Every structure is written in C-alpha cells, then in structure tokens.
Amino acid sequence: MSLRDLGGFGTDISSQRRDDLDRLALDRIGDSPSCRALDLCCGNGSMFMEFLKRGAASTAIDLVFPSIDPESLSEDFLFEIIVEDVRTLAFPKLAPFDLVLWQRALHYFPYAEAGSLLRKVREWMMPGGTLCVSASGLGSELGIGYPAKRSGLDTRFAPLSPEMREKHRIMKPVCLYSEEDLRMILEATGFRVERIFLSPFGNVKGVAVA
C-alpha cells in the first residue's frame, strides 16, 4: 500500500509509466552510478527500485510503506525505506543526496509550506546535487473550474472542481502551479533552475541544482 492508496491523492502514475522527468532522473544516476538518490513521496516505490537497479544507494519516503518486500532486495543494495510525514522528518540516514526525485506531490502543500519543505530537502542534498520536481499545472485540465485559479500563490489552495476531483481521484486541496510559479519557488528556496517544462497533460516539471 502507498500514500496514493489512502484515497484522495490521485493515482500512482510512476508505477504505470515513466515520464520525461523520471527518465531525466535515471539519466543522472547513469552518469554517476555511485550516487545517493531519494524518491520522495515515492508511492509504490517503482522509481526507488529503478534507482537501486542502477547501483545508487537509495532512500524511499512516503506516509505508508510502499509495496516492496525488503527481504526480496539483494544484500548488495544500500537502501532505506522511511514511513513518515516529510514535514516532521529529520535528516535521513543516507543523506546527503546527489539526486532527489519529488514527483506529483508538491501541490498538496500550501505554497508557503511547500517552500519550507524545499528548503529542508535542499539541506538534505549535496552541493551541486540534482532535484527533479513536479506539480500539477494551473493550465492543465485540473485547472478547469478550479476555484483558486485567480488567487495569488499565498492563498491558492483549494479542492479541484467536483468533476475533476472525481475524474482524477484527487480529493485533497491543492495549489496548482504555472511554469513561472515553479521557477519562482525553486529560486526562492536556493535552487539554481536548469529547466522548467510542461508535460503533455500540462503539469509543470522542473530540474534544479542545490
């Protein structure tokens, strides 16, 4: 079971397919097979497993234990699975990380809290480490009927429209992002932005350096 199985947090897309941001993260590990990697808000842990297969010392963090049997993992793997709320979590044992993947979860936090969490994550990273992060897009289908669409970032936190909640199984309030919004929060929290782009669905993806 994962966080997504608790209900209200949408589906675990990473367990179904790899997107461009997943592939970018895997490419970074390919360049540095001895790196330490974090799959934050890992869902079912499929990317965590990919990190391990590529030789990275890997950490998975989520509210509920991912659907991974630790006994099935090779003794050659160096890994850590943490079941805790990222907001209360101290320094993970395998930190500092060379790579952090934080997919499809930033929008579940109010903007100010998301900024605090990004600062915390940056403290967990090696200088020059890579953050691959995504958030649901203000200009995506999720923005249709979104009541906070015209709100400023400090107050943009609300449930999706009833139609979008049912369609995407996202029942929790969210802060949807534009490309500029993601760039701004990354730069404000001390990251150097390498790239911001939209997925085909209209969600916002970012690659940044600690």
Residue pairs with C-beta under 8 A, 6 or more apart in sequence:
1 64
1 65
1 67
2 12
2 42
2 43
2 44
2 45
2 62
2 64
2 66
2 67
3 9
3 41
3 43
3 62
3 63
3 64
4 10
4 11
4 12
4 43
4 44
5 64
6 63
6 64
7 169
7 171
8 169
8 170
8 171
8 172
9 105
9 108
9 169
9 170
9 171
9 172
10 104
10 168
10 169
10 170
11 168
11 169
12 43
12 44
12 46
13 19
13 103
13 104
14 22
14 43
14 44
14 46
14 47
14 103
14 104
15 43
15 44
15 46
18 26
19 199
19 205
20 197
20 199
20 205
21 101
21 103
21 132
21 134
21 199
21 205
21 207
22 47
22 50
22 101
22 103
22 132
24 132
24 207
25 37
25 47
25 99
25 101
25 130
25 132
26 50
26 51
26 54
28 35
28 98
28 99
28 130
28 132
29 35
29 37
29 51
29 54
29 55
29 56
29 99
30 54
32 98
33 54
33 55
33 56
34 55
34 56
34 57
35 56
35 57
35 97
35 98
35 99
36 56
36 57
36 58
36 59
36 94
36 95
36 96
36 97
36 98
36 99
36 126
37 51
37 56
37 57
37 58
37 59
37 97
37 98
37 99
37 100
37 101
38 58
38 59
38 60
38 61
38 92
38 94
38 95
38 97
38 99
38 100
38 101
38 124
39 45
39 47
39 48
39 51
39 58
39 59
39 60
39 61
39 101
40 61
40 86
40 100
40 101
40 102
40 105
40 121
41 61
41 62
41 86
41 102
41 103
41 104
41 105
42 48
42 60
42 61
42 62
42 66
43 62
43 66
44 66
44 67
44 68
45 60
45 62
45 66
45 67
45 68
45 81
47 101
47 103
48 58
48 59
48 60
48 66
48 68
48 79
48 81
49 68
51 58
51 99
52 58
52 73
52 77
52 79
56 99
57 78
57 79
57 94
58 77
58 78
58 79
58 80
58 94
59 79
59 80
59 81
59 82
59 92
59 93
59 94
59 95
59 97
60 66
60 68
60 79
60 80
60 81
60 82
61 82
61 84
61 86
61 89
61 92
62 82
62 83
63 83
63 84
63 85
64 83
65 81
65 83
66 81
68 81
70 79
70 81
73 79
78 94
79 94
80 92
80 93
80 94
82 89
82 92
86 117
86 120
87 113
87 117
91 123
91 124
92 124
95 124
95 125
96 124
96 125
96 126
96 129
97 124
97 125
97 126
97 129
98 125
98 126
98 129
98 130
99 129
99 130
99 132
100 121
100 124
100 125
100 129
100 130
100 131
100 132
100 133
101 132
101 133
102 121
102 131
102 132
102 133
102 134
103 132
103 133
103 134
104 134
104 135
104 136
104 203
106 114
106 117
106 118
106 133
106 134
106 135
106 177
107 114
107 135
107 136
107 174
107 175
107 176
107 177
108 172
108 173
108 174
109 117
109 175
110 157
110 175
111 153
111 154
111 156
111 157
111 175
111 185
112 154
114 175
114 185
115 185
115 188
115 189
118 133
118 185
118 186
118 189
118 191
119 189
119 190
121 131
122 131
122 189
122 190
122 191
122 210
125 131
125 210
126 210
127 210
128 209
128 210
129 209
129 210
130 207
130 208
130 209
130 210
131 186
131 191
131 206
131 207
131 208
131 209
131 210
132 205
132 206
132 207
133 182
133 186
133 205
133 206
133 208
134 199
134 203
134 204
134 205
134 206
135 175
135 176
135 177
135 182
135 203
135 204
136 142
136 170
136 174
136 176
136 177
136 203
136 204
137 143
137 176
137 177
137 178
137 198
137 199
137 201
137 202
137 203
137 204
138 146
138 149
138 176
138 177
138 178
138 181
139 178
139 198
139 202
140 176
140 201
140 202
140 203
141 164
141 201
141 202
142 160
142 164
142 168
142 170
142 174
142 176
142 202
143 149
143 176
143 202
144 161
144 163
144 164
145 160
145 161
145 162
145 163
145 164
146 158
146 160
146 161
146 164
146 176
147 158
147 159
147 161
148 155
148 156
148 157
148 158
148 175
148 176
149 176
151 158
153 175
153 181
153 184
153 185
156 175
156 176
157 173
157 174
157 175
158 173
158 174
159 165
159 171
159 172
159 173
159 174
160 168
160 170
160 174
164 170
165 171
177 185
177 204
178 204
179 196
179 197
179 198
179 204
181 204
182 196
182 204
182 206
183 193
183 196
183 206
186 193
186 206
186 208
187 193
190 210
191 208
191 209
191 210
192 208
192 209
193 206
193 207
193 208
194 207
194 208
194 209
195 206
195 207
196 204
196 205
196 206
196 207
197 204
197 205
197 206
198 204
198 205
199 205
